[in-house]
Amino acid sequence: MAEKKNANSTPKEKMVKIRLPIIKGAESQEKFVALNGRRFKIKRGVTVDVPESIAEVLRHSEEQEYIAEELKAALEDEESKNE
């Protein structure tokens, strides 16, 4: 027999364990993440279970921060050569 699904129900998403590194000197040791109306406040330095989609958002965010830092360093290096 096929399972009936309520129109308001959402499928269970796979949970994954993550641990965000502590950032010394940071004003807050929490990271806020929102996706499709769901909000999470994740404490750094603590292993927590989050939906796989939230872990993916965090991975993409980290990748973009890294790319931005590389670009910033390259621009600063180019600027110092032009002085």
N, C-alpha and C positions, 0 to 999 in steps of 0.2 A: 504494500500500500504506500502511495506517495505521501510524503510529509507535507502537511498544510503549513503555509507560512503566513503569519500576520503581516499585513501591509506596513505596519509601523515597526516591525522588528528589524533589527540589523544583524547581519551574520557575524558570528564570533570571529574576531581577528586573532591571528597567531600572536602570542606575546613573546617578547625577547628580553633578555637581561642586558642592561647597559650600565655603565658607570662613567659619569662625566668627571674629568680631572678637576681637582681643586685648583683655583687660580689665586695664587698669593697676591695680596694687595687689592684684590677685586672688591668692589663695594658690596656685592651680593654673591653668595655662594649657591644661588639658585638660577636655573635656566627656565624661562617661560617658553612653551611651545604651544601653538594652536594650529589645528588642521580640521577643516570642515566642521567648524562649530564645537569641536572638542578641545578642551584646554588642559594643559598639564604644567605643573610647576615641579621641576626635577632638581633635587638637592645634589650638589656636587660632592663627590667622594663617597657616595652611597650607591651600592648596587640595587637597582630597581627593575621591575618588570614593566615594560611599556608595549603598546601595540607596535607591530612591525613597521607600520606606516610612520609612526612618530620617530622611531629609530632612523628610518630613511631620511626624514626631514632633517634630523640632527646631523647625519652624515653629509648631506648636501650643504648644509649651513657651514659645517667645518671646512669642507672643500672650498667653498666660496671665500671664506675668511682667509684661507691659505693663499688662494689666487690673488686676493686683494693685497695681502701683505707683500707678495712677490712683486706685484705691479708697483706698489708704493716704493719699495726698495729700488727697483729699476729706475723709476722716475727720479728719485732722489740722487741716485748715482749719476744719471745723465745730467741732471741739473748741476751737480758739483763739478762735472767735467767742463761744462760750458761757462763756468765762472772765471 
